[in-house]
């Protein structure tokens, strides 16, 4: 009876937190139904936030299930390859992020997002077939296709900024990212429910559910209303990338996004395997991933407001400090509470670093330059996350959980240092400017 009561409390608390966050967001941004219908900016936010929720549900399901599904398919001498599909998913993002951005610059966001959804549907169906055929190679192929889908869908956050006024951009980006809160409840929970849908083929139902989510995104993105670049903007080349990348703001935005995301990936990819080694079952690791995803996106209801109030650079620096806290918690022990708290912290720190980096990035380019600048930024981000996903399995198998978390500390020190450096540079420039 006591356990049942505790479980009910744990289930009710996230719902109350979600309701409070949504209420605060609605009041703060006037996201009433009439405002949504009458304001194209807010309509895009609503559509893309729900798309983000469905997309991140796919990501959450894959994160919770794929390393364990791969582990099940591998022989006793090959278990260290269990995170290879996660690496291939990030490799798929890295490979497709530049073509996706440039393609959407020509055919528009709606057509590009539709194409991404088709890759996601195919990925889920192939992964389901991989479990039936007991084929690790097919699972890897499906993971790569899931990465291609993600390469398109991670532009949700920047797409909403394309049609937003400058004063609304930080809020628009953060509110689209906030759609991931629903994914935190939905994705891992669906993974738990669907793991035995097609029993006795374990995990096959999980990937069927992922295909269903991608079908839902395909329908939803038809309502996106973001103007295509004008003929003049498409014809204009803007500044060369060599000049754009010299901007201090671009460099700090890239540093924040790359290292913030890499540390999160390094930790999150290895967590299910580390928990398995410590005797925890699939439901335990799925619960930790669920809390992690909620922590990644719940702050997005407020991140835009914090950026507007305190500035983007302090938020990036705080994100780095929080991710340092994640590593320190993981280094202090391997109990369930350690895994849970650390994954909450790394999710929260990622949110500040990643939303902060994306917001700072939008200040570095003109409309004619956005496709190539966004592409260069996301390519570097997902090259780093692909490397982090690959390293996580190798490090977990050869040097252990302790070294994985120790490696996060210098990376986050770079993020904190970069934000503080640009803050000092801006203060110096402001003090040197002549008074009006």
Buried (B, 14 or more C-beta within 10 A) or exposed (E): EEEEEEEEEEEEEBEEEBEEBBEEBEEBBEBEEEBBEEBBBBBBBBBBBBBBBBBBBBBBBBBBBBBBBBBBBBEEEEBBBBBBBBBBBBBBBBBBBBBBBBBBBEEBBBBBBBBBBBBBBBBBBBBBBBBEEEBBEBBBBBBBBBBBBBBBBBBBBBBBBBBBEEEBBBBBBBBBBBBBBBBBBBBBBBBBEBBBBBEEBBBBBBBBBBBBBBBBBBEBBEBBEBEBBEEEBBEEEBBEBEEBBEBEBBBBBBBBBBBBBBBBBBBBBBBBBBBBBBEBEBEBBBBBBBBBBBBBBBBBBBBBBBBBEEBBBBBBBBBBBBBBBBBBBBBEEBEBEBBBBBBBBBBBBBBBBBBBBBBBBBEBBEBBBBBBBBBBBBBBBBBBBBBBBBBBBBBBBEEBBEEBBBBBBEBBBBBBBBBBBBBEBBEEEEEEEEEE
